[in-house]
Amino acid sequence: MKFLKFVLDYDTESQAELWKPSESEPLAEFLEREFKLDGDLQSYVVTLTLSADGKISVGDGLAAIHRHLTSMGMFGAGFAAVYPKWGGLSEVAQVGCRAGAVGGAVYMLGTGISEVQHVDSDGETTIQVSLANGVVVKSKTLVQSTNETSTDGVLLSRLIAVVNSPVSSMLQVVVEGAPTPSAAVVAFPVGSISTDDGTASGFPIYALVHSSDTGECPAGQCIVYLSTVSSSTSKSLLSNALSSFLNAIPTSEPPKCLWRMHYEQATGTGSFASEDNIGTFDWITSDLALNDSILRHVKKAWQFVGGADEENYMQFED
């Protein structure tokens, strides 16, 4: 309780004196030293940050927990966040595409780039882009995603599972006037899940549970998106975490997994860099919650294309 009171006002001048000198150290060490939290309580607090590897810093960790707690009711009674569908940020990309269309842009789904060439015309260098569908376009600038795996990113192990239960018991209205929740976050702290041979998890495991109200699965079912840092045992750990979750649901018979898919996802820093008239985004970060710092890189890309005028950022002319 002492920590929760602290984090609600952590950015005030009086509270900053406590954590600012330790801003870059691991959050777990800070919790042990300043709040005397034991290992279990430390792991519970760290999982609130949704940090993929659990090694989040004091500054970033406090900001993440504060943002969550102070967001309660932001989108209506009982809401603290907006959850994207399908276990990723594809819908956010769609928002960007549609915003561009409002500004007069054309976007083509499912069309990649096969070749990029610099062409000199009338003393001016332009970029000639050959698309995968055979169309050739010319542009003054090009913004693309990197084709190289980031050395600064974390490799994530993910599991998507469709379950034959609506998990209604965990999606109950808890705030008066709020609608029935359609999503929940389940966290498995470090060491709480083990492989069949007894190897304990070295990183947190997260499960995003979506009901059929999201439109991602048929009525009477739910879909679970699990993730953890990739390792030689991560696939087994995710499978056992799913089993642990299903066994904890209070039903006459444990729900069954109808379908599952495991895959690995490379991540990066989300940064933006430019050379001449080509700009490149690194892979997105491993954060389960959208990292607001990404928007700084988006603004940098905008200014790379349209100039550094602050007033024109995200302004679309009719």
Secondary structure, DSSP 8 states (H G I E B T S, - for coil): -HHHHHHHTTTSHHHHHHHGGGTTSBHHHHHHHHH---HHHHHHHHHTTT-SSS--BHHHHHHHHHHHHHTTTTTSTT------GGGSSHHHHHHHHHHHHHTT----TT--EEEEEEEEETTEEEEEEEETTS-EEEES-EEEE-SS--SSS--EEEEEEEES---GGGS---STT-----EEEEEE-TTS-B-TT--B-SS-EEEEEEEGGGTSS-TT-EEEEEEEE--TTHHHHHHHHHHHHHHHS-SSS---EEEEEEEEE------EEEETTEEEE----S-SS--TTHHHHHHHHHHHHH-S-GGGTT----
